[in-house]
Structure formats: C-alpha cells, structure tokens
Amino acid sequence: MAGRNSKRAFVVKEMKRQFLHLVIGLSMSLLIYFHYAPAYIPGIIAIIGFGLSVWHDKRGIPILGYFLKEVDRNDFLPGYGAISLMGGIFIAFMFFPVDFAFIAAITLSIVDSFATAFGLFLGEEGKKSVWASTTGGIINIAFFTSFFTYIPVTYAVVGTFAGAAAELFYKKWYFIDDNLIIPIVAGLVLIAVKAIFAG
C-alpha cells in the first residue's frame, strides 16, 4: 500500500510539473514570437531564478519551498527545470531565425511535456520511450498545422522530430539537461535543412 501511494504521489507531482512546463513554455514562446516580450526576457528570468534557487538552497525561502515541494524533482538545484526551460527558450530566440526559434521553443514546451506525461500513462515513470516521444511529436505538429499554417509544414515536422529525437536520446550531463539541448538540436537541424534544400 505504501509503495502504491508513493507511486501515485510521484505521478501526480510529475503531472503538475509537466502542466507547468507546458503552460509556461507556450506562454513565453508566444509572447516573444508576437512581440509582446523581448527575446532576452527568459534569459533574465533564468538568471533571477538561478539566484533565488541558490539562496533557497542555502538559506531557505518559505514560499518558494512550499511551491517546489509540489512540483520539483529535487535536481542539483531547487527549481532547476524551470531555470533550464527559460534558458532553452532564450537560446532559441537569441540564436536562431525567428520562425525556427519559435518551432524549437514550442517543440521544447509541447514534446517534452507530452512525452513525459504519456510515458507516465504507459507506466514508464522516469524512462523515455519512442512511443511517448512520438506522441509528443504528433501533438506538436498538430499544433503548428492547426494554428500556424503559414509556417511551412516541412519545417514544423523536421524541427519537431529533431527535438523529439534529442528528448529521447540525450542523457543529462551535469547541469545540461534536455531543456537546453532540444531547442539547440531543433534549430540547428532546421538551419541545415534550409541550407541544403533552399540553397
């Protein structure tokens, strides 16, 4: 019974985390893409978040501690997932053409969230699977083909599955997690595809 309750608590906590990842990632990406926020804002948020995380780790911030208790994975720094999410979006919009940056940032937001959520549904807690990542990719493509039809579907598909492959195969190395790797891989692959096929 204790094991079952512990598993259920983990799933609930992880679903909350992925919901926040999705909402925050989509919101920030859309705000930047439609020029309601400058591209450097997620970088500033990441820096502030890093400072708060270090302070909380050493001294404790009660309100932040309560929130992290509900959603945090106990990474090497408190709340690091949110910090690296902002870092990934910052990298995308600062270093890639705007449409490619948008595809990369949305892929980070949607694929990563739904791949993890679907993995939990399949009973693959903490594991990555082709089925879960593919499901996230399909949802991501559906998002672009439904709401951003002026973005070439080829780019949406290529960027999505480049990001999904990064999410699936990348193994975390020190503090560099898939939130940082997904947008870089998606953006670089999109640039390469454009260079090869569009001259």
VOTOR-489950 format. One line per 5 residues: number of its first residue (from 0); their letters; for each residue x, y, z of N, C-alpha, C. Coordinates in steps of 0.05 Angstrom, whole numbers. Atoms other than C-alpha are relative to their C-alpha. Layout:
% residues N
NUM	a	X,Y,Z,X,Y,Z,X,Y,Z  ...
//
This chain:
% residues 199
0	magrn	16,-24,0,0,0,0,17,25,0  -17,-23,-1,56,48,18,14,5,-27  -13,-3,26,91,34,-48,-19,11,-21  20,-10,19,27,46,-87,-6,29,4  5,-29,-6,14,112,-51,24,17,-9
5	skraf	-24,-15,8,86,133,-64,1,4,-30  0,-1,29,79,117,-138,-21,20,-10  22,-18,7,13,155,-142,9,29,5  -9,-27,-7,44,216,-107,21,9,-21  -20,-7,20,102,214,-157,-14,8,-26
10	vvkem	14,-5,25,55,212,-217,-15,27,2  15,-25,-3,11,269,-190,20,24,-1  -20,-22,-1,72,312,-176,12,5,-27  -12,-3,27,102,298,-245,-20,12,-20  20,-11,18,37,314,-280,-3,30,5
15	krqfl	1,-29,-6,34,381,-244,24,14,-12  -25,-12,11,106,394,-265,-2,3,-30  2,-2,30,92,378,-338,-21,20,-9  21,-20,7,29,420,-339,13,28,2  -13,-26,-3,70,480,-313,21,4,-23
20	hlvig	-19,-1,22,125,464,-364,-13,9,-26  15,-6,25,74,466,-420,-11,28,0  13,-27,-1,37,529,-398,21,22,-1  -20,-21,-1,99,569,-381,16,1,-27  -15,0,25,137,547,-443,-16,11,-24
25	lsmsl	17,-11,22,79,561,-491,-4,30,3  6,-29,-5,63,628,-458,24,17,-7  -24,-16,5,135,653,-461,6,1,-29  -6,2,28,145,629,-532,-18,17,-17  20,-16,15,81,661,-557,4,30,5
30	liyfh	-4,-28,-6,95,727,-521,23,11,-16  -23,-9,15,163,732,-554,-5,1,-30  5,2,29,140,709,-622,-17,22,-11  18,-21,8,85,760,-625,8,28,10  -13,-26,-7,130,816,-598,-13,13,24
35	yapay	10,-11,-25,95,824,-531,22,0,22  -22,1,-19,161,809,-496,26,-2,-16  -26,2,14,234,817,-517,12,-27,3  -12,27,0,275,755,-533,18,-5,24  -18,5,-22,322,767,-475,-14,-5,27
40	ipgii	15,3,-26,267,763,-421,4,-27,13  -5,26,-13,273,687,-410,28,-3,12  -27,1,-11,348,697,-400,1,14,27  1,-15,-25,335,749,-346,-14,-17,22  15,16,-19,283,704,-313,18,-24,9
45	aiigf	-17,22,-7,333,646,-315,22,9,20  -21,-10,-18,387,688,-281,-12,6,28  13,-6,-26,339,713,-227,-8,-27,14  7,26,-11,313,642,-218,24,-15,11  -24,13,-10,384,616,-210,8,12,27
50	glsvw	-7,-13,-25,398,668,-156,-19,-9,22  19,9,-20,334,650,-119,4,-29,8  -4,29,-6,349,576,-125,24,-4,18  -24,2,-17,419,584,-95,-6,10,28  8,-12,-26,391,628,-39,-17,-20,16
55	hdkrg	18,19,-13,336,578,-24,15,-25,9  -15,24,-6,385,520,-25,17,4,25  -17,-6,-23,429,555,27,-15,10,25  14,-13,-23,380,595,70,-29,-8,3  29,7,-1,310,573,51,-18,25,-5
60	ipilg	20,-21,5,254,616,22,-27,-14,3  24,16,-7,188,591,54,-20,-3,-23  20,1,21,140,609,-3,10,-17,-23  -12,15,22,187,582,-56,2,-30,8  -2,27,-10,198,520,-14,-26,-15,-2
65	yflke	26,12,2,124,506,-10,-7,-7,-28  6,4,28,116,513,-85,17,-23,-11  -18,21,10,176,469,-101,-7,-27,11  9,26,-12,151,415,-54,-21,-13,-17  22,10,16,91,408,-100,9,-10,-28
70	vdrnd	-6,6,28,128,403,-167,29,-6,-6  -29,3,6,204,398,-160,9,-29,0  -11,27,1,245,337,-178,24,-3,18  -24,0,-17,300,353,-127,25,-4,-17  -24,0,17,352,367,-181,24,10,17
75	flpgy	-24,-9,-14,422,391,-164,-4,28,11  8,-25,-12,390,459,-152,-31,1,0  29,-2,-1,318,473,-130,-11,15,-24  13,-14,22,273,491,-188,16,1,-26  -18,-2,24,327,477,-240,-15,-5,-26
80	gaisl	15,5,24,277,450,-290,-12,26,-12  11,-25,10,243,518,-295,22,19,-10  -22,-17,8,310,554,-299,10,-9,-28  -10,9,25,334,510,-356,-21,3,-23  21,-5,20,267,517,-392,2,28,-10
85	mggif	-4,-27,9,276,592,-393,26,3,-15  -25,-1,14,348,582,-414,-2,-11,-29  4,11,26,327,538,-472,-15,18,-19  16,-19,16,275,588,-497,18,25,-7  -18,-22,5,327,644,-490,19,-7,-23
90	iafmf	-19,9,21,377,605,-532,-13,-1,-27  15,2,26,325,591,-586,-4,27,-13  8,-26,12,303,663,-596,24,19,-4  -23,-17,4,372,694,-589,18,-9,-22  -20,11,19,410,649,-637,-11,-11,-26
95	fpvdf	12,11,25,361,625,-690,-19,19,-13  20,-16,13,317,658,-742,-27,-4,14  23,-1,-17,250,676,-711,-19,-24,-4  18,22,4,207,622,-743,13,-26,9  -13,24,-9,259,568,-729,2,0,31
100	afiaa	0,-2,-29,266,594,-658,-27,-7,13  27,5,-10,191,591,-649,-6,-30,-1  4,29,3,188,519,-675,16,-15,22  -17,13,-20,246,500,-629,-11,3,29  10,-5,-27,216,533,-567,-27,-14,5
105	itlsi	26,14,-3,146,505,-579,5,-30,2  -7,28,-2,176,436,-590,10,-7,28  -9,4,-27,212,442,-524,-24,-1,20  23,-3,-18,146,462,-490,-19,-24,-2  20,21,4,100,410,-521,11,-28,0
110	vdsfa	-10,28,2,142,349,-538,10,-10,27  -11,9,-25,179,347,-472,-23,-5,20  22,4,-19,114,355,-432,-16,-25,-6  17,22,7,72,305,-471,15,-27,0  -16,25,0,128,254,-478,1,-11,28
115	tafgl	-2,9,-28,136,252,-402,-28,-9,10  27,7,-9,60,252,-390,-9,-26,-11  9,25,13,47,197,-440,17,-23,11  -17,21,-13,106,158,-410,-11,-9,26  13,6,-25,72,162,-343,-25,-17,-4
120	flgee	25,15,7,7,137,-375,7,-29,-7  -9,27,7,46,77,-402,13,-15,23  -13,12,-23,75,64,-333,30,1,-2  -29,-2,4,145,86,-354,11,23,16  -9,-22,-17,160,131,-295,30,4,-2
125	gkksv	-28,-6,1,226,166,-305,15,-11,-24  -13,12,23,240,129,-370,-9,14,-25  7,-12,26,240,154,-442,-7,-23,-19  7,21,19,207,115,-498,-7,12,-27  6,-9,27,198,120,-573,-30,8,-3
130	wastt	29,-5,2,122,117,-566,-8,26,13  6,-25,-14,119,173,-515,10,24,-15  -11,-22,15,165,218,-555,-14,5,-26  15,-2,25,128,203,-620,-27,13,5  26,-12,-7,62,221,-587,3,30,4
135	ggiin	-5,-28,-4,91,287,-564,5,14,-26  -6,-11,26,117,299,-634,-25,4,-17  25,-2,15,49,286,-666,-17,23,10  15,-22,-12,15,334,-618,12,27,-8  -14,-24,7,68,386,-633,-6,8,-29
140	iafft	6,-5,28,57,380,-708,-29,9,-4  28,-8,2,-18,384,-699,-4,29,9  2,-28,-9,-8,449,-661,8,19,-22  -9,-18,21,30,481,-718,-19,-1,-24  17,2,24,-15,455,-774,-28,11,6
145	sffty	26,-10,-8,-77,478,-735,0,31,3  0,-28,-8,-56,548,-712,21,17,-15  -21,-15,13,6,568,-752,4,-11,-28  -1,12,27,-10,546,-823,19,14,-19  -19,-14,17,36,599,-853,29,-9,4
150	ipvty	-27,12,-4,97,563,-824,0,-26,-17  -1,25,17,117,510,-876,-1,-25,16  3,25,-16,95,442,-851,25,-16,0  -26,14,1,162,413,-873,18,8,23  -16,-10,-22,198,457,-823,-11,-9,27
155	avvgt	13,8,-25,147,441,-769,6,-29,6  -4,29,-4,156,366,-780,30,-5,6  -29,4,-4,233,369,-785,8,10,28  -7,-11,-26,240,414,-724,-11,-17,23  13,16,-21,191,372,-684,15,-26,5
160	fagaa	-12,27,-4,224,305,-696,30,2,7  -27,-5,-9,294,334,-688,0,4,31  2,-5,-28,273,359,-620,-9,-25,16  10,24,-13,236,295,-603,23,-21,2  -23,18,-2,299,254,-620,19,9,21
165	aelfy	-18,-10,-21,340,299,-575,-11,-7,28  13,6,-26,289,290,-519,3,-30,7  0,29,-4,290,214,-529,28,-10,7  -27,13,-2,365,200,-535,20,15,17  -20,-15,-16,400,255,-496,0,-9,29
170	kkwyf	-3,7,-28,426,234,-428,12,25,14  -9,-24,-15,434,290,-377,29,-1,7  -29,-2,-6,506,313,-369,4,24,18  -2,-20,-20,519,352,-306,-26,17,1  24,-17,-2,472,412,-308,-13,5,-28
175	iddnl	11,-4,27,459,408,-383,-22,-21,-5  22,19,4,390,376,-389,-13,4,-27  12,-1,27,344,366,-448,-15,26,-6  12,-27,5,311,434,-438,19,18,-15  -20,-16,14,376,464,-464,7,-13,-27
180	iipiv	-8,14,24,390,411,-516,-21,-1,-22  22,3,20,322,404,-551,-1,24,-19  1,-23,19,319,476,-578,25,4,-17  -25,-2,15,392,475,-599,0,-20,-24  1,20,21,384,410,-638,-21,7,-21
185	aglvl	21,-7,19,318,431,-669,8,24,-18  -8,-24,15,345,499,-690,22,-6,-20  -23,6,18,410,472,-719,-9,-18,-24  10,18,22,374,417,-759,-16,16,-20  16,-16,18,325,468,-787,18,18,-18
190	iavka	-18,-16,16,382,513,-809,14,-17,-21  -13,18,19,417,454,-841,-18,-8,-23  20,8,20,354,432,-878,-5,23,-19  5,-23,17,342,502,-904,24,5,-18  -25,-4,16,415,508,-927,2,-20,-22
195	ifag	-3,22,19,412,441,-963,-21,2,-22  22,2,20,344,446,-997,-9,27,-11  9,-26,10,333,521,-1004,23,16,-12  -23,-13,12,403,538,-1026,9,24,17
//
